[in-house]
Amino acid sequence: MSDLIERWIRPEIRAISAYHVPKAAGLIKLDAMENPYPWPEAARAEWLEVLRRAEVNLYPDPRGTELQADLRAAMGIPPEMGLLLGNGSDELIQMLALAVAAPGRTILAMEPGFVMYRMIGRLAGMDYVGVPLRAADFSLDLPAVLEAIEATAPALVFIAYPNNPTGNLFAPEAIERIIAAAPGLVIVDEAYAPFTDASFMPRLGEWPNLLVMRTVSKMGLAGLRLGYLAGPPALLAEIDKVRLPYNVNVLTQVSAALAMRHRALFDEQCRAIRAERASLMAALTAMEGVQPFASEANFILVRLPEGRAAQVFAAIGARGILVKNLDGAHPQLADCLRVTVGRPEENRAFLAALAAALAEA
Ligand SMILES: *Cc1c(COP(=O)(O)O)cnc(C)c1O
């Protein structure tokens, strides 16, 4: 077996560790930026009716034409722009990488940032360059980014807006400078669009190399796996050639289309999450010894007293709450945990567990 693996599995694949998703059964799950609110009963009944009529014996519409129309109406996608659907935005990142990958070509992203840019770039055989954010506040180090663009001429630049796992928005003027300087495609990743008023979606078309990527995961449909990429139609038509023919399944297409027609419901849930984010932030700010970072997303990054992350993470877990321990993930994330904004009672349970964990020796 190991002969087979060594002979045939590419060294760069053998070298990486698989993306690890921890067990969450029975825990209050505040680790993955999920929306904690279910659909109300009436919407659920309508959804079951839609599913009852879905024809799973047939292949799905390859481009999700109806869903595209509902997404365009619900999400403010400029009518002159092209649209491409993915099995989650993770798949769109993969399509982008496969469309441009060649030896010596580079993906550039900010660090600490979303780990899939690096991982997918490596899988596609590309080089990866991570430009550090400023240590004090995780803002963009524009001179360093421009220098890295000059040095590596990246095929793809990913800018998460707001950024994960730090939660902040980068200065739009700095992003404009990056788009103008980059020789390749710049993808503004708006996975957390439901939790901020800032967006580059209305600015599509101002630069020929700007694309905007979003997902329905964080607004409350993580289980459906649906991402979308908007940008100049000719460019998207090329990336579309990489797409596997039926990448978005029938159940996802009809469910997401219905959800888009119930947009107000999700807007209401996301408003509640934003209000809860403010309460959680206020409580963390008032807590002795912890430093929360301002967030425009549905999570908050929290720095703990030095050397305490593993103990506090374990103690919170022992009290039935799962958050993300980022200590060790990147030098700038030392002593940091990331907590997803949950329901009020979940956030209270987290705060109580955190206070108790900090009080332990
Ligand atoms: C969660 C996340 C995604 C992935 O979204 P999916 O559509 O669920 O694959 C992409 N980008 C960022 C920055 C994220 O945090």
The ligand as a Tripos MOL2 file, in Angstrom:
@<TRIPOS>MOLECULE
LIG
   15    15     1     0     0
SMALL
NO_CHARGES

@<TRIPOS>ATOM
      1 C1        -16.7300   30.3120    4.5330 C.3       1 LIG1
      2 C2        -15.9130   30.9980    3.5100 C.ar      1 LIG1
      3 C3        -15.9420   30.5980    2.1740 C.ar      1 LIG1
      4 C4        -16.5300   29.2700    1.7300 C.3       1 LIG1
      5 O1        -17.8330   29.2970    1.4910 O.3       1 LIG1
      6 P1        -18.6050   28.0150    0.9100 P.3       1 LIG1
      7 O2        -19.5160   28.6290   -0.0720 O.co2     1 LIG1
      8 O3        -19.3050   27.4330    2.0820 O.co2     1 LIG1
      9 O4        -17.6270   27.0830    0.2690 O.co2     1 LIG1
     10 C5        -15.2390   31.3340    1.2400 C.ar      1 LIG1
     11 N1        -14.5150   32.3990    1.6140 N.ar      1 LIG1
     12 C6        -14.4330   32.8000    2.8980 C.ar      1 LIG1
     13 C7        -13.6000   33.9700    3.2500 C.3       1 LIG1
     14 C8        -15.1220   32.0980    3.8840 C.ar      1 LIG1
     15 O5        -14.9820   32.4640    5.1620 O.3       1 LIG1
@<TRIPOS>BOND
     1     1     2 1
     2     2     3 ar
     3     2    14 ar
     4     3     4 1
     5     3    10 ar
     6     4     5 1
     7     5     6 1
     8     6     7 2
     9     6     8 1
    10     6     9 1
    11    10    11 ar
    12    11    12 ar
    13    12    13 1
    14    12    14 ar
    15    14    15 1
@<TRIPOS>SUBSTRUCTURE
     1 LIG1         1 GROUP 0 **** ****
